[in-house]
Amino acid sequence: MKKPVYSHIASLLIAMDNCSKSGNSEWLAKHEQSIESLIEESMPSGSGVDCGTKLDMDRSRPDRLVFTFSYHHMNENGCYCGWTDYSAIVTPSLAFEFRLRIVGKDRDNKSYLHELFSSALSAQCEQTVDGWKIVGDL
């Protein structure tokens, strides 16, 4: 079934919660691996987000996704000049599918990061036998 990345992640968190409540550790692990695979396939990695994106499982739930990442800044000469840690917090919006907040020290790049994550979260994807397939553009 095709749906946006953020929706698949939220559905998998619900499935994990159900498995945890029923004691089904086998499927709990499979759903967690599926989330990790989906994030690896679809979420920002590179272009300054050089260490990739992780889902903070302790702070996330089906109606609130919390991603952590570090951004590698460049100066006006094109040289790397430091790292900043960020969180991308996704919550539901009745008007716009989801609300995205980028939290961390602002070094004039939050609009870029907002666009990068918004695009990744909105991408249509589907699960295949080989993993996840992005159907829309990132």
N, C-alpha and C positions, 0 to 999 in steps of 0.2 A: 504494500500500500504506500503510495506517494504522499508525503506530507512534509512540512518544514522540519528542519533539524531540531529546533527547540521543542517541537511537539513530540518527536520521537524520544528525545531525552526524558521529557516529563513522563511519557507513557512507561518508559523503562524504569523510572524511579517508582512509579506506582506498582509495577510488577515486582520490583525488589522488595517493596514494603509488604506486599501480599506474601511473598516467599518467606520473608523474615517472620511474619506472624504465624505462618503455617509450619515453620521449621523445615522448609524445603531448601537446604543449603546447596544442593546441586544446581537448581535453577537460579538461586540467588547469585551464585558465582557466574553463571552463564549470562545473566542480565548485566551484571557489573562489567564483564568482559565486552559485552555488546556496546555498552556506553563508552568504554575506553576506545574501542575500535571506531565508533562513530565520531568521537571527538578527534581522534587522530586523522581520520579521513576528511573531516569537514571544517574544523575550527582553525583559526589562524596559527600558522607556524612559519617563521621566516618573515621577511619584510619588517624587521625590527623586533618581532615577537620570536626571537631566535631560539628560545628554549621551549617553545610550544605553549599550548593551553591545557590546563587541567581543570576538571570539575571538582570543586570542594564538596565532597560527599557529606561531610558533617554539617555544612551550612546550607545544603541544597535540599529541596523537597519539590514535589510536583508543581507547586505554584510559585516557586522561587528557585531559580538556578543561579549558582554562584561559581563563576569561573575565575581562576587565578592565572596570572601571567606576568612576565617581566618584559619591559620594553627597552631595547638597546638604542640609546639616543645618538644622533650624529650632530656634529657642529657645522658651522657654515663652510668649513673646508672639506667636509665629507669624511671626517675622522670620527670614530666612535668616542664618545665622551662621557659615558656612564649608563647606569641602569636605573630604572624605576619599577617598583612592584605595583601592580594594579589588580583590582577585582572588577569583573564585568558582572553586574547583577541584573538578572532578567526576571520581570514580574509581568503578570497578565495586564492587558489593557482592553477595555471594552471597545474602544474606538480604533486602536491601531495594532491589534494582535498581541503585541508585547511592548513593554517599556524597558529600555536599556539604560543603565547608569554605569558610567566608568568612574571608579573610585580610586584615587591615588594622587600623589603629588603632581600637580599640573605643570607641565613644561611645554605648553603650547602645542600639544599633540592629541588632546582628548577628542577633538572632532575627527581626526584621522582614525583613531582607535574605535570610536563610535561607529563610523562608517564601515570599517573592517569587520567588526563583530556583528553589526546589524545585517550585513550582507551574508555572512557565514550562517547566522542563525536562521535567516529567511530562506536559504537555499532548499529546494525540494530534493528529497532523497528517498530511497527505498532500500530495504534490506534484501540482499541476494544470498545465495548459498555460499558465495565467496566473501561476504562481508557487506559493506555499505556502498551504495552507488549514488553519487550526486547526480540528479537529473537536471537541475537548473544551474545557472551560472553562480559562481561564488562571488 
